[in-house]
């Protein structure tokens, strides 16, 4: 199930930090790796897990590959969490919607 993969991917603090970086703007794998002290293969594996979970998308731009947040899947995960707390769901839902990047930023959403 895709949601289970997403939760497993989100369980790791490095992957959550990668998502925070991508929330600001698209980045190449080199830019992402440069933000960490981990080795390139380690960051590459984190990116693969995030892609497998559907939380990020990649697009080739010439010789570079850019990564971006897949807000569709991320929103599904958030919605699932919000549905678990119905009394606060509507207030949180509007707050979350304002904090996500614009879906128009990536053609893959």
N, C-alpha and C positions, 0 to 999 in steps of 0.2 A: 504494500500500500504506500502511495506517495507521501501521505502525511506522516507515516512512521519514519520514512527515510529523512524527511525534513526535520522531525524532532531529534532524530539521532545526529543529524548534521549540526543542529543548533546546540547540542549538548556540549560542544567543544568551544572553549573561550577564544581560541585563535580564529575559528571559523566565524564566530560572532563578531570579532574585531574586523575581519575581512568584509563582512556585510556592512559594518558601520563605515568603513572606508568607501565602499561602493555606493553607499547611500548618498555620499557627497557628490560623486561624479563617476563616470566610466574611468577605468584604469587598465593599463596593460599589466600583464603578469609580472613584468620587471618592476613596475611601480608598486605593485602589491608586495612583492618579495622584498623590495627596498624598505618597506615600513616595518619589517620584522628582523629579528636576529637569527631566526631559524634558517636552515639551509634551503636552497632552491628546491631540491626534491621534496622536502617536507611541505613547503608552501604549495608546490604543484599537486601534491596528494590532497591537501585541504581543498584546493580549487576543484579537483576531480570529485570529491565527496559532495561539495556544494552543487556542482553541476548535476551529478547523479540524482540529488534530491530535488532538482528543479528550482533551487533557490537563486541561482545565477545563470546568466546566458553569456555566450561569447560570440564575438563577431570579428572576422579577419579584416584588418585595415592595412592593406599592403603587406609588409613583412611582419606586422605586429598583430597580436590578438588582444582585443579589448574585452574586458569583463564588465558586466552590469548586473544590478539586482533584478530579479524577475519578480516584480511586485504582485503579479497574479497569484503565484504560489505562496508568497509571503503573506498576502492578504488572507488566503484560505486558512493558513495556520493561525493567524491572529483571530479570524472569525471563529474558528473552532475553540480557541481559548476563551474568547469573550462569551460564547454561548454557554460555557460552564459556570458563568457568574451572571445570571440574568438580571439581577437587581441593578448592576452597574453597567450592563452591556451598552446601552444607548449613549451614555456619557463617554465611556471609553472609546466606543466606535468612532465618534466624531473626532476625538483627540488623535486616535491612531491614523485616521484618514488624512488629517492635516500634516502628520509627521512623515508619511511615506513620500518617496520621490514621485514626481509626476509620471504617469504611465506613458505620456507622449514622448518621453525621453528615449525610449527604445522601441524599435519596430517589432521586437519579438514578443511583445506583451499583448 
